Amino acid sequence: MAPIALEAEDHNRDAAFHKALHGKSADTKGFRSMMNKDHDAHKLASEEYFKHWDNKSAGTETEEVREARKAEYASLTRHYYNLATDIYEYGWGGSFHFCRFAYGEPFYQAIARHEHYLAHMMGLRDGMKVLDVGCGVGGPAREIAKFSGVNIVGLNNNDYQIERATKYAAKEGLSHQLSFTKGDFMQMSFPANSFDAVYAIEATVHAPSLEGVYSQIFRVLKPGGVFGVYEWLMTDRYDNENPHHREIRLGIEQGDGISNMVRVSEGLKAIQAAGFELEMHEDLADRSDPRPWYYPLDGDMSMAGSLGDILTIARMTRIGRFVAHNAIGVLEKIGLAPRGTRKTADSLGVAADCLVAGGKEKLFTPMYLMVARKPASF
């Protein structure tokens, strides 16, 4: 693996910016949280994030542009979630990931089943010490803790998400099983051989190098420990010389805070190069499910599994996004929402369209499942 330059961590700086930007907005949700931001700090976060994308189209993208994003992978991801977390929770819920859908299965039940399936495939059980890499606001950690009885440490480089995750865990009476800590998954501070198991759900895609983050996971796992991941990858049908393919990939990256997405073959090489024994791998998006993983973004209401799903999915359709675009625009104009909120929401909308296109054309998967083990003799 070529050396990856790591960003210097500054937890005091990040904590001060978190306090300035978010204030007490962790105590609210949805539009109320979006409006309870410091406008100057939000403007700075928006500028710091979108400097990587503005005037950098797929048609003119160079390797130097991608390398610049990789060089600032941690701040890029941190500012992305400073901007997008409230929108995610409003539109999708507390688990920031896709899932498979069985016939008639309600949205949130399917989300939970996807989490249960990973825990099952990893063999998680009562009392194990588990690391959640890139834990978001803790939705999967709460569900997996209840499902399997494990004790989970959630790792996250965004202070706002850590604050929200901690509050949600306390609200559900799970503080004895869950804790959340600040850190960069490319340079974890945990001692070697700390965890019985590690999982990552659509999070390690934010790494500038999959081999780099997988190597860190390998280090903190105990010998014989298991690692399970749902990885975001371009499939091996993806051709970076194809402008249409490149536009889809770039749209997903920009709208989801990703510095460098790679293909399935590269992901498989990365996990093995990190030292893991790969036990199984499969693109779950290729399963013949009655409804595709991207259907909530595609706007086909006939596929909704319940009345409640119709209300949830309506927010994510093009019409729902159009309504939100205009509502946020009004809030910005009258000074209730900070400038840049609509730009973030619009970026998420572009990503949604590219995710659907990537799924339909089999160019992208958000659920490439890999289960691997650190050799017991290591």
Salt bridges, closest charged atoms under 4 A:
GLU9 OE2 - HIS11 NE2 3.24
ASP14 OD1 - ARG13 NE 2.91
ASP14 OD1 - ARG78 NE 3.40
ASP14 OD2 - LYS182 NZ 2.95
ASP27 OD1 - LYS167 NZ 3.00
GLU47 OE2 - LYS43 NZ 2.57
GLU48 OE1 - LYS51 NZ 3.13
ASP54 OD2 - LYS343 NZ 2.93
GLU61 OE2 - ARG69 NH1 3.19
GLU61 OE1 - ARG249 NH2 2.61
GLU67 OE2 - LYS70 NZ 3.15
GLU72 OE1 - LYS51 NZ 3.37
GLU72 OE1 - HIS52 NE2 3.42
ASP86 OD2 - LYS37 NZ 2.84
GLU89 OE2 - ARG164 NE 2.52
GLU105 OE2 - ARG113 NE 2.71
GLU115 OE2 - HIS97 NE2 2.61
GLU143 OE2 - HIS116 NE2 2.80
ASP159 OD1 - LYS182 NZ 2.96
GLU163 OE1 - HIS18 NE2 2.79
GLU172 OE2 - ARG142 NE 3.15
GLU172 OE1 - LYS146 NZ 2.96
ASP196 OD1 - LYS222 NZ 3.10
GLU253 OE2 - ARG66 NH2 3.38
GLU253 OE1 - ARG249 NH1 2.88
GLU266 OE2 - ARG263 NE 3.63
GLU279 OE2 - ARG373 NE 2.68
GLU282 OE2 - ARG287 NE 2.48
ASP286 OD1 - LYS362 NZ 3.50
ASP289 OD1 - ARG100 NH2 2.79
ASP298 OD2 - LYS360 NZ 3.19
ASP346 OD1 - HIS325 ND1 2.74
ASP353 OD1 - ARG318 NE 3.38
ASP353 OD1 - ARG321 NH2 2.70
GLU361 OE1 - HIS244 NE2 3.01
